[in-house]
Amino acid sequence: MKSSLKDLSISLKKYFGFNSFKEPQEQIIQSLLNKNNVFVLMPTGGGKSLCYQLPALISEGTAIVVSPLIALMKNQVDAVRGISSNDGVAHVLNSSLNKTEVKKVKDDISMGITKLLYVAPESLTKEEYVDFFKTINISFFAIDEAHCISEWGHDFRPEYRNLRHIIEKIGNAPVIALTATATPKVQDDIQKTLGMTNAKVFKSSFNRPNLFYEIRPKVNPEKQIIKYIKENPGKSGIIYCLSRKKVEELAELLKVNGINALPYHAGLDAKSRALHQDKFLMEEVDVICATIAFGMGIDKPDVRFVFHYDIPKSLESYYQETGRAGRDGGEGHCIAFYDYKDIEKLEKFLAAKPVSEREIGMQLLQEVVGYAETSMSRRKYLLHYFGEEFDENHGLGSKMDDNSLNPKNMINVSEEMKQMLIIVEKTQEKLKLKDLVNIAMGKESVVTKSYKLSTEDYFGIGKDKTDNFWKSVIRQAIVHNLLSKDIESYGVLKLSESGKKFINQPKEILMAEDVDFEKEIGAQNQTLQQSAGENNVSDKKLYEDLKNIRKKVAKENGIPPFAVFQDPSLEDMALQYPTTLSELSNVFGVGEGKAKKFGKKFVDYIAKYVEENDIIRPEDLVIKQVANKSSYKVFIIQSTDRKLDFEDIAKAKDLSMEDLLSEMESIVYQGTKLNIDYYVNELLDEEQQEEIIDFLMDSESDKMSLLLDEFGDEYSEDELRIMRIKFISDVAN
C-alpha cells in the first residue's frame, strides 16, 4: 500500500494529534508501507513506536509486534486503545491470558478489528498460534527491542534468535526491527539473524543534548541520593540497582526519609509491579527504585533524574536506562556511582559462566570501566561507542557532562605504560593486577617471594608513584586493549598484540592526573554542600574536637579509637549536630547500642557547642535509618547463638557469604554483640587470631585495605572480615 505524504500527515493528525513527523519517521513508515524490510536505530524518546503503530492502523490486516516484556506490551496496548473508539484495535497474546480471553483476541483478529497484536516471542512458537496466524492477513511483523536478538546486546534472549524461522513458517510479510541501543556489531548481528541484510536502514543520532552525564565516586551513595532528591522536590526519578535486595532496602530508606518511593523488580508479583508502575506514571509516586526489569517502553516524558546506584553491566544498558530521563526535551540529570570493586564483583559473577558468554561479558564490562574512568567528554565517549562522531567543542550538549564542565588535568603516561607492559612480559604473563602493582611499587608479597622477583631490575621501578596510579595505568592498558584478562585463569593479565607493539613503539596515552576516586569524594562533597548552602558544610573544628573526645573514650575503655566510632560517623556528627542519644543513633554507622555505650560525652559536647556557637542545625539533612536496618538481624543473632555454620545461615536466607558478612558487620558496628568464636576457632588457630587482633588493637583504622596489605598474602578477605567482626564484637560492644 503506497500512501502519499499528504495522506500520512492526515493520518498522523487523526490518530496521534501531531502536525508533523520527527525525522526520519515519515521515510520509515513509507518504506514499510512499500513492503520493504526496515531496520530502525533510534534513541529512547525518538518515537520508535509510532513507526509501526501508524502504518498498522492504516494498513489492511493485523501487524504482529514481538515484544519482550508483559509490562511493555500492556503499556503499548493501553496507548493505542487510547486513540481509538474500539478496544479491540490492539490486543496482547501471552501467558497472562485465559482461554476465554484468547478466544476474544482471535475473534477480533478474524473480524478485521485488531490492527496491532502484541506477542511474546514464546507465544509465536506455539503450534496452535502458528496455525492460526497462517489463516489471517498479516500486514507486517515488528520486532521491538531487537537488540535482544544479539548475544552482544545487553539483554540477550535466546528465544529471539528463532524469530526468523518462525516468521518464515507463518508466511511472507515485511519485517521492521527496532531498537534504541545497538553498536555497529549488534546491528550487524540483528540483521543477519533476522535474514534482513537487504533492509533499508534508518539511524537517528544517539545524541540526547538535554541529558547531563555524571559519574560520582561511590561513597555514601544513599546520603547523596537523598540530598539530591530533597533539593529537587516533586521531580520524578528512577534509581537503578543490580539486586532486588538493594532495591527494597533503598526504597524503604527513601520512604523513612519522607520521599515518596516504591520498589520495582521481577520478584514482586505481577499485580504489585503493575500497581507500582501505574502510580509512577500517574505521579502518585515521585521515585521508583528498580532493577532493569523497569522502564522498557515506559512512556513517561518528565523523568528528571536517573541514578545508577550500581554501575551497569554494559554501556547499552546504561544508555537505555539514562535515556528514560528528559524524553520531553527538558532537564535530565544522569548520575552513576562508580567503584572499581563493583566491577570486580561482576567479573567474579562472569567467571562462572560459559567461556563464550564470559568473553562477551568481560569486553562489555571493560567498556563500562573506560567510560567511568575516562577524562574525555562522556558524551563523545558514549556516542563513539555507538559508531557516531561528536564535536566536543561545538556539538549539541557539548558541555553537558562532568568532564566537559570541569576538565581534569591530563598527563601522558606512555612511559609508565611501557614499564608496566615490560613487567607483564618479563614475569611471563602469569600475574594479576595486585601482584603487578606490588612489583612496580617494590613491595614484597608471597608472589614476589615465590618467584624471587625482588632482585630483578624492574622491581620497584615505580615506587615514586602511588598504588592507585599503577592500578589506573593497568586499567587504562586494558581499556586501550594493550592488556587482556585471561579467560581460563581468572584475573591473570596477558599482553595483546597491540601491547607487544606498544613496548617497541610507544604512543601517547593521556590519563587524568587525579584518578583516585576515593580522593575525589572530598571535592564532590564540597560541591554538593556548597550547592545546598553554608550551613550544610561539615564543621571541621567540631570534627577535630570529636576526634579528641574519641581518643579519651577509647583510652578509658582500652580500645582503639575506631572501635568507638569510625571516621565517617564523626564526619556525620559534624554535619548533623545530634544532641540526644536518639538523634545520635540515626548518624551513619551508629546504632542504638553504640549510642548508649559511648554516645553521652559526644552528644553533651555537641549540645554545648551548638549553644555556644549559635548554630542552626540542618535537620533536613539528617538521614534517618530504617529501623532494624539489617533485615536478618534477629535471625543471624539466633543462628550464631545456636552455633550454626555460616554457610548454612547464608543458605537459609539465600544470601551469598559476602552479603552475610555485610549483615554481620552492620550488626556489630551498631553496637550488638555476635557470638562467633565457635566459627572463628574452626577457621584460624589461636596464634593466627592473636596476630590479627594485636594488629587491630594498635592500628589507627580498621579499613579492609590495611588488613589486606598486612595479611592479604596469608589470609583470604573473608577470613579477615570475620576476624574484624569478632574484634569489634568483643572489644567495642
DAJO-V269170 format. One record per helix or strand of 2 or more residues. SS is the DSSP state (hx for helix, st for strand). FROM is the first residue (numbers start at 1). TO is the last residue. If there is no record, write none. Layout:
SS|FROM|TO + SS|FROM|TO
This chain:
hx|5|16 + hx|25|33 + st|38|41 + hx|48|58 + st|62|66 + hx|70|81 + hx|87|89 + st|90|93 + hx|99|110 + st|116|119 + hx|121|124 + hx|127|133 + st|138|143 + hx|146|149 + hx|158|170 + st|175|179 + hx|184|193 + st|200|203 + st|211|217 + hx|221|231 + st|236|240 + hx|244|256 + st|261|264 + hx|270|281 + st|287|290 + st|303|308 + hx|315|322 + st|332|338 + hx|340|351 + hx|355|373 + hx|378|385 + hx|402|405 + st|410|412 + hx|414|426 + hx|433|441 + hx|446|450 + hx|467|479 + st|483|485 + st|492|495 + hx|497|504 + st|510|512 + hx|517|532 + hx|534|536 + hx|540|557 + hx|561|563 + hx|567|576 + hx|581|584 + hx|592|598 + hx|600|612 + hx|619|621 + hx|633|641 + hx|646|652 + hx|657|669 + hx|677|683 + hx|686|698 + hx|704|711 + hx|717|732
